[in-house]
Amino acid sequence: MNKLIISYLAVLGFHILTRIIDFGLFSDFTKPALMPLLGLIVLMIGKNYSYKTLLLMALFFSWLGDCFLMFSGEMYFMMGLGSFLMAHVFYLLIFRQQLSFHPLKLLPFLAFAALMIFGVLGDAIPAGLKWPVYIYMMVILCMAWFSSMRKSGNAQNDTIVLIGAVLFVLSDSFIAINQFKQPVALASFWVMSTYGVGQLLIVKGLISQDAAVE
């Protein structure tokens, strides 16, 4: 495995550890370092990747979202939500390039949305945040749906991207439950492990189409 990927995983693991032991001094540095490391992986390993600019933009807005969510308050939450929404839009633009449309693949994502909205979260979301959260949820689930319909010519890479997208959805679900419903035990571990690994898998699956990852 490429040394850059190992470095990314090391920083991710250290960040999760510092969050679990509540050592904020270090976690404030490790979290903003994650997306730039993935960007470096794209530039170094995936330099021939066809949609490199779109991928870097997705990582840039993810980085903005990471930074905004480091602060508390509704304003920062909304700014983080908007940043990640833009990241998903760029992922959608990438995934649509190699899309084999299959409407039935939408069903599990619709079922998950219904479970979250009408079951798990219910009326827990504050009235002023409901529609922004619902819109964001639809966009990220569309991103995951598009990832399930990709046909790049390499089934293994397509599966890696799909797993990454699903992990991203799970990460945001943990955030929503922890934020609005009830505290999640070891929330930092569940949120950041699914998010960090999910982003890595999306990037690795995409750039592996045009580059041999060492």
N, C-alpha and C positions, 0 to 999 in steps of 0.2 A: 504494500500500500504506500502511496506517495507520502513523503515526509510532511508535506503541507496538510494533508488530510489528518495525519497523526497529530500534528500540532493543533489543528482545529479541535479535534476530539479531546485533547489534553486540556485546552482552555475551557471547553464546554464542561468537562468533568470537574475542573477546579472551580468554575463558576457555580455549578450546582452544589458542590461541597460547601463553598463559602456562604451560599444562601441557606443551606440547611443548618449550619452552625451559627448563622446570623452574624457573619463577619462582613458587614456592608462596605468597609473600606476597600476590600479587594473586589467584591462583586460589582462595585460601581465602575471598575476598570475592565473587568472581564466581559461583561455583557455587551458593551459597545464595541468590543474587539471581534465579536463573532462574525458579523456580516462582512466586515472588511477582510477577514481571513478567507471567507468563502469567495469574496470578490477576487482576491489574489489567486485562489485556486482556479477560478475561471480564466483569469488573464494568463496564468502560467501553463495550466494543463489544457484548458479549452480555448486556446488562442485561435483555433481554426473553426470554432463552433459557429454555425451559420447565424444564430440569433443571439450572439454574445451581448450586443448592446441592450436588447430587451431584458436579458437575464440580469445584467448588471443594474439596470433600473429597478427590477424587482427586488434585488438585494439592497439597493440604496434606500428604497422606501421601507423595506423591512428594518433596516438600521435606524431610520427615523422613528419608526414605531417603537423599536426597542428603547430608544432614548426617551421618547415622550412618556412611555409607561414606567420609567424609573421614578417619575414624580407622581405624587398623589393629587387627587382633585378631579372633578368632572371635566374641566377644560383639557387637562392633559390626557385623560382617558379618551375624549373625543378626537383629539389630535392624533393619538396613537391609533385609534380605530380607523381614522381617515387615511393614515399613512399605510397601514396594512391593507386596506381596501385597494389602494393604488398598486401595492405590490401584487395583489391577486389579479388585478386587471392586466398587468404586464405578463404574469404567468398565463393568463387566458390568451393573450395575443400570441404567446409562444406555442401553446398547446393547439390552437386552432390551425396552425400551419400544417400539421400532420394528422388531421382529424378524420376519423371514419365514423360518421354520425350514427349513433345507436341510441334512440330515445328510451328504450327499456332500461338502459344502464342508469337512467336518472332515478328510477324507483327507489333503490336503497338510500340514496341521498335525500330524496323527499321524505322517506320514512324517518330518517334520522332527524331532519328538520322538524317534523311534526312531533317526534318524541321530545326534542329539546324545548320547543315552543309551548306545546300544550301539556307536556308531562313533567319533565325535570324542572324547568324554570317556572312554568305557570305564570303567576302574577308577581313573581319576585323582581322583575326588571322595573325600575322606576318609570313612571309614565313618560317623562321627558326623554328617556333613552330608548324606549321600546322600538320605534321605527328605525333609528340609526342602527341598533343592534340587529334587528330583523333584516334590514337591507344588507348589512355586512355579512350576516349568516348566509343569505341567498347567494351573495357573490363568492364567498369561499367554497360553498357547496357546488356552485357552477364550476369553479376552478378544479375541484376534485373530480367532478363529473367529466369535464373535458379531459382530465388526465387519464381517466378510465377508457376513453375512446381513441387515444393516440395510437397511431400505427407508424412507427418510425422505421420499420424494417428489422428491428431488433427487439424481440419479445421480452428478453431479460431486462434491457434498459427501460422498456415501457413499464414493466412491473415495478422496477425500482422507483421510477417517478411516481407511479400510482401509490405505492406504499408511503412515500414521502409526503404526498398530498394528503393522504388519509391521516397521517400522524400530525400534520399541520392542523387539520380540522379538530382532531382530538385535543391538541394543545389549547386551541381557542375555547373548546368546550370546557376544559378544566378551569380556564380563566373565568368564563361566564358563571360557572357554578360557584367558584370561590368568591367571585365579586358580588354576585346577586343573591345566591341561594343560601349557602352555608359554607363555612371554612372547610377546605379539603385537606385532609392529613397529608403532610409532606407535599404541599401544593407546589413549591418551587421545583421539587424533583420531577413531578409529573408534567408540569407546564414546560419546563426548560428541556427536559430529556426528549419529549415528543417533538417540541419545536426545533431544537437544535439538530437532532438526528433527521427529522423530516426535511428541513432545509438542505442538509447535506445530501440526502438521497435524491432530492429533486435535482440539485446541481450536478451530482455525479452521474445520474441517469441521463441527463440532457447532454452534458459535454462528452460523455463516453461515445456518443454517436459519431463524433468526428475526431476523437483523440483517444489514444490508448492510455488509460490511467495506470501509472506505474505501481 
